[in-house]
Amino acid sequence: MASYSPSRLQQYIQCPLKFRFQYVDGIKKEEEGIEAFVGSRVHETLERVLTLKKDFDREPSYELAEELFLKAWDEKYHPAVVIRESDVTPDDYKRRGLMMLRNYFEIEPLHDFGELLDLEQRLNFHVGEHSINGIVDRLQRDGGKMHVIDYKTSKGQMSQAQADEDRQLALYELGLRQLYPDIEEIELHWYMLAHREVVTSIRDAEARRRLEDQISCLIEEIESALDFRPKESTLCGWCDYAAECAAEKEQRTLKPDETAPPPSPRDLADEYAELTEKQKDLNGEVNKIKKRLEELKPLLGAVCREEGAWSVEGSECILDVTEKSDYYMPSKGSEQRRLLEELVRDCGLWEEVSDINKTLIADALSEGRFGSSHHDVEGALEQREQFNIKIRRKDETN
C-alpha cells in the first residue's frame, strides 16, 4: 500500500503529470533548484541549533546559526544547483538564507510555546484506510496544548485564509492526535521567515472530519487515475520536468498523417475549427452549428480515448480535448429523484442545496462533505461523459 505525504498529495493537485513523472514513473532529477537548496540549509541549521539547546543546553544565537549555515553551504553546494532567476547569483541566495535566520531570531523570543518535545519528528498514521507520512519541523507542548511549528522559506506570504485551508499541518494534527490522545488542543504555526511573521491556525472537530473526507477522496482519485494531464500555471517555469512534459504533449498530439479510424482526426479538427468561426459570424445558423459541434465533441473524444491522445492536430490548429463526467438530475417524481432527496436530507445538507441544485451537489461531492454517503449520492446521480475543446492556432503555439 502506498504511503502519501502532504507534499506528494499537493504535487498531484498542482500538476497530475508532474506527479506521474515523479511518483509513478520514478524519474529522478539531479538538478536541485536554488530555492530548495536554501530552504534545506535553513531548516537543517535551525534543527542543529535547537538540538544543541535541547541536548546540551547551549543557548541558540544568530552567530552560531550563521556559522553552521555557511559551513553547510560550502560543504553541500554542488554544480547541479539551478538558478532560474536572471541576474541573481549564489551569493544573493546565500544572503537571503542568512536574512531568514536573522528574522527567525527576531521573532522567536516573541513566542513561548512551552516544552520542546521533538525536532524533525517523523509521523506515520492512517486517514481511513490510507497511509500518511510526514516530518514535523518542531513540536512543543504547554500543558494540554500542543504546538506544531513549520518553517517556510518561500518568498510568498501566507494569509490567514490560506493558513486555515492549508492541509500539511492539518494532516500532521490528525496523526498527532492519534499519537497523543490526551492532547486537548493543537495550534498550527507557520514561521514565514522571509517576512518575519508567524501565522497561526486552529482546526475544530468539524474541520478535521472534513479534511479526512477530502483526503480520502483525493487518494481514491489518485489511485484510480489513468490519464495524468498537465495543469499549466505560473509554476511551469520552475518545473524540473519541462522537457518530459513537452515530449509527453508532443506524443499525445495526433498528427495529420497518423493513421486513425474514419472520420480522420484532421477532418474532425478542421470541421470543428471552421464551424466555430462561422458561429461567430452567422447568427442565423447558430443553432445548426451548435448541434454539429456537440456531435463532433464525442467523435473527437472517442478518437483521443482510443489513441490515448490529449490533442488532435488539424491543418492549421491543434484541438486540446479534455474529458470529464458531469451530473444530470433524475427526473422529478422518479424513484432516483426521491432517493437523492432523501440522502441529501439525511446528510443535513438539504437547506444548503435545496431544490437539488446540480452545481451545489457536485461541489459538496468534490469537497467530501457527504462523508460516508459519498458513493451513495454519486450512485443516485446519473453521470454522462462530455468533452471540451479548446482551439490553439499553430502560429500561436510556442
Protein Blocks (a to p, Z undefined) as FASTA:
>chain_A
ZZddfklmmmmmmommlmmmmmmnopacfbdcfklmmmmmmmmmmmmmmmmmmmnopacd
fklmmmmmmmmmmmmgcfklccfbghiafklmmmmmmmmmmmmmmmmmmpcgbjafbghi
acdddehjbccddddfbacdehjaccdddddfbfbdcdfklmmmpmklmmmmmmmmmmmm
mbmbdcdddddfknopacdddddfklmmmmmmmmmmmmmmmmmpcbdcddddfklmmpck
lmmmmmmmmmmpccfklccddddfklmmmmmmmmmmmmmmmmmlmmmmmmmmmmmmmmmm
mmmmmnopabdcdfkbccddddddddddddehiaklmmmmmmmmmnopmmmmggiiaklm
mmmmmnopnmmmlmmmmmmpccddddddddddfklpZZ
